[in-house]
Amino acid sequence: MSSDQEFVRAYKRLNDAQKEAVDEIEGPVMVIAGPGTGKTQILTLRIANILRQTDTAPEQILAITFTESGVSSMRKRLVEIVGSRAYRVVISTFHSFCNEVIKKYPEDFPRIIGSRHISEVEQIEILERLMMF
């Protein structure tokens, strides 16, 4: 099956609101939905649609999700639709994307560089102090 056919097949399964998000290839789109409602599929198809309809290079697209499983799922789906170009799209978790930015521009994060993660005990102590107010 060609990548265009795969896109069309997946697109046909979307509802009207989901299609609207996929069709919008300029600017930001906000999708508010609960778990298991197809957010990853919508984002994947939107990326594929941008690559199909514009001259945007895959490296110019950034997709951020909360979990590594979301990254893996999105990458797998995107490969099925657009082929090897999917490996050039930056797909990352919020945490790993932020870590990369901090590593690339350490001078902009003087309070973070050289710091350490707080322990769970320290986190609880902070929350307890906040709740006392």
C-alpha positions, 0 to 999 in steps of 0.5 A: 500500500502506498503512503498516500493510500495509508494516509487516506485509509487512516484519515477516513476513520476519523470523525469530523472534529479529528479531520479538522485538526488534521486538515489544519496544516498552518499554525498551532492546533489544540486537541483536548481529549481523554486517554484512548481517544485518538490524540496520537493518531490525530497528531501523527496524521497531521504531521503526515499531512504537513509533509504531504502538502507542504515543502516542510522538511521533516527536521522542522517538525517537533512532536512532543508527548508525555510518555516514551510509549507515546513517542514509540507509537507515534514514530511507528504510525508515522513510518507506516504512513510516510516511510523513512522520512518519519525517522527525521521528524523530532518526536520526543517526550517533554522531559527529554526535549527540555533536557536537550534544550538545557544541554544545548544552551546551558548558559541560559539555565544557570540555576539548573546546571550543576543542580540535582534532582530532589528526593521523594522525601524532599518533595514530600517535605516541600508539599507539607510546608506548602499545605501548612499555609 
